[in-house]
Amino acid sequence: MFAERWIYDFLIYMYALSLVFAFADLVHPNKRSERISYIFLILVWILQTTVFVLRSFEFFPVVTRFDSLFLYSWVLVSFTLIMNRLYRMAIFVFIANMISFTVLAINLFFALDVPPVVEKLLLSELVFVHVTMAIMSYAAFSLSSICAVLYLFNNYLLKRKKWNRFLRRLPSLDRLQAFSNWLVTVGILLLLIAMILGVIYAYQTIGPSFWTDPKIWGSLWVLIAYGLVLYQWAVRSWHGRRLAWWNALSVFALVLNSFISDWRLSFHHWI
């Protein structure tokens, strides 16, 4: 199990990247995002197959809870790879892979058939992945809001025809908004993955009482705030200043959630 640890970490990250690009393609259809997501999913399948073969040599026949859930996740990935290749069912593939990712994460970090020392190691790995994903999502949201503020400032200068050196150094309005929307898309999925992994860890170590932590509700508030930005853009076709203002103001949810970490009521002290 110790020798396979790096494979598990790499597997989770590859799966997360596949979901990020799949979600981006789902929100805003793009051949490049779809292709990259498919490549990462193939890498996930190869890694899962490798782990399963290694486990088969170690424990044969394969009858443990670890292997049965791992096989279930592997079958879902295999099936979605075939379905995506034949029928291009983006929504179906994304939902199936979210389920598969959740099962895989529970299986890797919440296994009941491993020694306590190994389980403790896996849980520490889970915390690392959870925190990394959360920090990356916060960075994506922050950069997205910065782009929104620059969009508003750029728009202000253009409307008043203030052609100065600063304006010439700013990216175009279209590029700022496109980059901002892309960062929101990435940030939402990274935060969603971080929250899934966090719930798995908290339930294993703390129990159902983890829902009393205000940090969890703060993270949900951040997810809703930026989720509304994504909804207004992808579903209601908002563009321009209105969307930029919504995005810029959403950063206050991020700031508030960061301050929650300093409260004694929260067991989160890292972000």
Sequence and secondary structure as in RCSB ss.txt:
>XXXX:A:sequence
MFAERWIYDFLIYMYALSLVFAFADLVHPNKRSERISYIFLILVWILQTTVFVLRSFEFFPVVTRFDSLFLYSWV
LVSFTLIMNRLYRMAIFVFIANMISFTVLAINLFFALDVPPVVEKLLLSELVFVHVTMAIMSYAAFSLSSICAVL
YLFNNYLLKRKKWNRFLRRLPSLDRLQAFSNWLVTVGILLLLIAMILGVIYAYQTIGPSFWTDPKIWGSLWVLIA
YGLVLYQWAVRSWHGRRLAWWNALSVFALVLNSFISDWRLSFHHWI
>XXXX:A:secstr
  TTHHHHHHHHHHHHHHHHHHHHHHHS  HHHHHHHHHHHHHHHHHHHHHHHHHHHHSSS  SHHHHHHHHHHH
HHHHHHHHHHHH  HHHHHHHHHHHHHHHHHHHHS SSS HHHHHHHHHHHHHHHHHHHHHHHHHHHHHHHHHHH
HHHHHHHHHTT   HHHHHS  HHHHHHHHHHHHHHHHHHHHHHHHHHHHHHHHHT GGGGG HHHHHHHHHHHH
HHHHHHHHHTS   HHHHHHHHHHHHHHHHHHHHHTTSTT S    
